[in-house]
Each structure stands twice: as C-alpha cells, then as structure tokens.
C-alpha cells in the first residue's frame, strides 16, 4: 500500500561511525512494514557506476588524490545516483532513504577540506538541479567514539585515516548546516542505545510524513 501522493526524500548524515548505515536500513524496514514503498540507498555508490567511483574515492592507497578530484568524483557519483535511482523513485511516489547526500559534500569537502563554497554549491546546483532532501537526520556522536566504533568492525577507508582535526572540522560543519536549515536537518544523539536512536529517528520521520 502506497500511502503517499508524492515521493519523500530522506537523507542520513553524520561523521564516521555515527551509525547512519544501520539506522537508515532499520528505518527503511520499519516504513516498509508500515506499508510504504521505500528505496534504500547510499552515497557514494547506489549504482554500478557509483560503486566504481566509491572504490576510487575510499581506497586507502589513493593518498595522492587532490581535493578537487575528490569533489568532482563525489558529484559524478551523485549525478548517476540521481538519474538511475533517486529521481525515478521520487517520481513514482516512493520514500527514498539515502545514507549521505549533498550535506556530506558540504561538510567533508567544504568545512573539512576547505574547498571554496561557491564552487561546491555551483557544482551541487548542476548535479542535483536544486533537489534537497525533505528531511535530513544528522546522527551526532563524538569523534573518538565514532572512529572507535568503525575500528571495532574493521572498517577503514581513506577518509577515516584523516587526522582528528579534519573530523572535528567536519562535525563542526554539520552543526553549521543545522543552524542554517533547522527545519530540514534534525539532530539525533547517536551515542544512545540503538533502540533509543531508532525511536528518536522514527518519531521525527513519522511526524514529518503525517504533515
């Protein structure tokens, strides 16, 4: 049963180890159980082409990648993701849940890398044609705890190997995104139990869907 007259676009954001992948998957399962049609996806990736770009971006041995190359590759993966997966699902009235979207680029390449924001926003405008999530959940956790979580499951990629200062800039960047768009971006404390995080996220999304 499709309860929506139009598609809804939901993104999950956060620093490394914040639990985006787990919580976004559980929320997608919850919504499908409730009768919604859901596309659950992720960035970079979500398509065959996007997955190849993801491998280039995240392999630890690609240490020489320039920040501009990184930015362009993320946008290339997103363009393909939108064309193949996100837009068709929205247009057919599905709920689209993605683990990362444009806010990640602003936080990581903008605040983290220090790239020019006018360049980032120009590229984003070209790539997304102005599409933004209807709801963004920012799962927030302190940097050390997040990185420790990922280390505990042997998850290591090129970005996780950056120093603490980089991750601090990214987390601070996310806070600035929330300040700029508090109606769209909602913070959830990701240091809580998974059951409490899931409940908090569920409450936000169900309230938004009922409006």
N, C-alpha and C positions, 0 to 999 in steps of 0.2 A: 504493500500500500504506500503510495507516494503522497505524503501529507503536505507537500509544498507546491505552491503555484509557480514558484520560480526557484532557481538554484540558490544555494547559500554557500559562501566561500569562507572556510575557517582555516587559519594557519596557527601553527605552534612554533614558538620561538624560545631561545634560551642559549646559555653558554654550554660548553661541553659538559656532558654528564648530568644535565638537568632533568632528563627523563622524557624528553619530547617523543622519542620513538615509541616507548612503551605506553605512555598516556594517550597519545594520538591514536594508537591501534586499539586500545581499550575503549576509547570514546566512540570510535567508528563501529566497533562491535556492539556497543550499547545502543547506538542510534539505529543500527540495522535490526536489532532485536525489537526496537520500538516501532519498526515498520517503515523507516526511511530508506530511500535508495542512497547509498553512500559510495563515493570514490575515495579510497585512502591511498595517499601517495607521498612522495618525499622529494627533497632537493638537496644537492644536485643529483639528478637521476630521474626516475619516474618513467623513462623511455629507454629504448635500446641505445639511441644516440647519447642521451643524457647520462646513461650509465658509463659509457666510454669516457665522456668528459669528466665524470666524477672520479674515475680511476686516475686520470691525469692530474686532477686537482689535489687529490688526497694522498697519493702515494708518498711516503716519507722521503724516498730518494729524489724527488723532484724539488730539491732545495734551491735550485737556481732560478725558479720561476719568478718572473718580475711581477710586481703588484698589479701593473696594468694588464698583463696577460691573465692573471688570476681573475680580475674584474670582468674582462671580456669573455672568458670561458664560463663564468657563472651566468652571465647574461645569455650566452649561446645556449646553454643547457636549459635555462628558463624559457627561452623563446620556443624551443622544441616541445618542452613540457606543456606550455600553454596551448600550442597548436594541436598536439596529439591527445592530450588527456584533460586538462583543466577546462578549457573553453567548451568542448563538446559536452562534458558532464554538466556544467552550469547551464548550458543552453537547453538541456533536456530535463532540467528541474532537480538534479541530484544535489545532495550535500557533498561538497568537496572538502576533504580534510588533508592538509599538506603539512608535513614535517619540514618547516622552513619555507620562506618565500623572500620577497624583496627586503623586508626588515633585516634579514640576516646580512644582506649585502651592505646595507647602510651601517649596521653595527660592526661588521668584521672589516670590510674594505674601507669604509668611511672613517669611523671612530678608531678602529683597531689599526689599520694600515696608514691612515692619514691621507688617503687619496682625496682629491678635490670633490666636494659635494655637488658642485654644479655639473661636473662630468658624470658622477654617479646617477644623479637624478635625470639627466638628459638621456643616458643610456636606458635607465629604467622606464622612462616615458616611451621610448622607441620599442622596447621589449614587451612591456605589458599593456601599452596603449591606455595607460591610466587605471588599469584594473588594480584594486586593492581588496584584501580580504574584508568581509563584513565583520568578522570577529577575529581578533588575534589574542591568543593566550600566551603570555610570557611566563614560562616556568623559571622561577628565580631561585638560585642556590649560590652559596659562596664558592669562590673559585677553587679553593683547595679541595672541598668536598666533592665538587663535580669531577675534577680531574682524578681524584682518588677512586671514584665510582668506576670511571672508564678503565683505569688501570686494573681494577679488580676483575674486570671481564676481558682483559687483554685487548681492549680497543685502543689502537694507536693510529693516528693519521698525521699528516703534515701540519695541520693547524694546531692539534693538541700538543705538538712538540714546541710550540712557541713559548716564550717566557711568560712569567706571571704578569708582568706589566702589560703585555699585549692583551691577555684575557681580562685584566682589570679595565682596560680601555673599552673592550667590547661590552662588558657588563654595564659600565657607566653609559655607554652609547645606548643600550637598550632602555635605561632609565630616561634618557632624553627623548627617546621615541615615545615612551609612555606620557611624558609631560606634554609633548606636542599633540598627541592624539589619545586622550584618556577615554573617550567614548568607544573607540575601536579596540584599544590594547588594554587588556586586563592582566594584572599581576597575580600569580598564584605562588604561594610559598612551596617550593619543590623539596624542601628539607623535611617535610612532614611524611607520615607514612603514606604508602602508595594508595591506600584506601581513602585517606583524607584528601590527598591531592585529587584523586579521581572524583570524589564527591564535590569538591570546590569547583573543579572544571565543569562537571556535569550541571551544576546549578547555574553557572554563567551561561552555558550554551542553551540549556532548556529555557531559560528566561528570554534569551535573545530570539529563539525560534518561536516563542509564543507571542512576540510583539507583532 
